[in-house]
Amino acid sequence: MLLNQTIIEKIIEEVRAIAAEEIRPRFRCLNQDEIKTKSSERDLVTIADQNTEAYLTEVFRSLLPPALIVGEEAVSQNPRLLEAITEADLSIIIDPVDGTWNYANGLPIFGVIIAIVQRGETVFGLLYDVLLDDWVRTEKGAGAYFVNNTGSQRLNNSGASVKQKLDGYVPLHMLSDDKRETFAHQINEFGVLSTLRCSCHEYRMVAAGKTDFCLAVSLMPWDHAAGVLAICEAGGAAGLLDGRAYSPTIHKGMLVTTSNRDFYDEIIKKMSALR
């Protein structure tokens, strides 16, 4: 495999550099003409998304020339690019500003997500907090680590205790009316339910054991590939409600991740009505 620690460190270095140059300075300073809509009024793209993805695309082409580069904004222009992940030996998937709605509206909950996928399996992930300049990095079989300017800490939730009622991220606004009504009858079975509107930080919270589970109803790989790997490497579990294992080549279905493997089956059972 072409991926090695030198390349991984270079990827992190370049993400930090473009975030400092392009994303952070524009936060709460965007002009209205620098924010555009895509599929809906809530589906936004900013000049920071576009410039960051363009920069990282060129960097990754230089670092790993054989790799397929799949950026969220590139796919919005060419949806067929998404399907190419299935056939590619090596793919680098970019979410240049995850949580764009938050970013464009001045909420400090957004990040950059990078995933490297080898023959349909995620082997590296980066969940980067632009404002605080810290990150979660994960490699297949090598664990997940929280890293900041004081060092790194391995994330491990395998021994976490199970609470009576589990807290989680559930995007109720993305469920169909009938599924939302169905789920409403189960709300009392859970603790605190919320959404950050940012996969980067939701997965960081679950991987760190700060939140118990996350439900995703839109399976774009730039949102989930890195986070699922981080959670599983930290002692958690992931899978689709229909019983399939998660893969970044699957783009339809509902995905459940839990911080601890011990209550994965319980969450799947509680969510079964949404299938």
Residue, then its C-alpha position, 0 to 999 in steps of 0.5 A: m500500500l502507498l499510504n505511510q506515516t510520512i504521507i499521513e503526517k503531510i495530510i494533517e499538515e496540509v489540512r491545518a495549513i489550509a484551514a488556517e489560511e482559508i477557513r478560519p479567517r472567513f468565519r463570521c466574515l463571509n459576505q452574502d455573495e460568498i454563500k450559495t445554496k445547492s439542493s435546498e435552502r439549508d444545503l449551503v456551500t461557501i467560498a471556503d468550502q470550494n477553495t479548501e477542496a480545490y487546494l486539498t485536491e491538488v495536494f493529494r494528487s501530488l502525494l498519492p498520484p494513483a488515488l481517486i480524489v472524491g470531494e463533496e463539492a466535486v460530487s455535487q458537480n459530477p454525481r457519477l464520481l461517487e460511484a467510482i469509489t467502489e472500483a478504485d483501489l485507493s480513494i481520498i474523500i474530502d469534506p472541506v467544511d463539514g457543518t457548512w450551515n453552522y459555519a455560514n451562520g456563525l456557529p462554531i461547530f464545524g470541521v474538516i473530514i478526510a478519509i482514505v479508502q482502500r478497495g472499499e474499506t476505510v483505512f485512515g480518518l481525520l476529524y479536524d476542529v478548525l477553530l481549536d486546531d485539534w483532531v482525532r486521527t484513526e487508522k485501521g487496526a491501530g486505534a483512534y487518538f485525540v491530538n492537540n498541542t499537548g500531545s495525543q491520547r488514545l480513545n478507548n470506550s471498551g470498558a465504559s459503563v452503560k447508562q439507564k437511558l442512552d443519549g444520542y444524536v438523531p437528526l429528526h428534521m431529516l426523517s420522513d414525516d411517517k418515520r418521525e411520527t413513529f420515532a416520537h413514540q420511542i423518545n421516552e426510551f432515550g435520554v438526551l437527543s439532539t443534533l450538532r448538524c456536523s458529523c465531524h463533531e458528532y463522531r468525535m463526541v461518540a468516539a470519545g465516549k461523551t455521547d452514546f450513539c448517533l443515527a445517520v439517515s444520509l450516507m454520503p461517505w465524506d460525512h461518515a467514513a472517517g468517523v465510523l472508523a474512529i468509533c470502531e477503533a475506540g471500542g464502539a460499533a457501527g452498522l446499518l439498520d437493515g443488518r449490513a455492515y457499513s462501507p463508504t461504498i453504501h450511500k443509502g440506508m440508516l447508519v447507527t454508531t455506538s460508543n460502546r459495543d455492549f449496547y449496540d444491539e440495544i440501540i439497533k432494536k430501539m431503532s428497528a421501527l425506522r427500517 
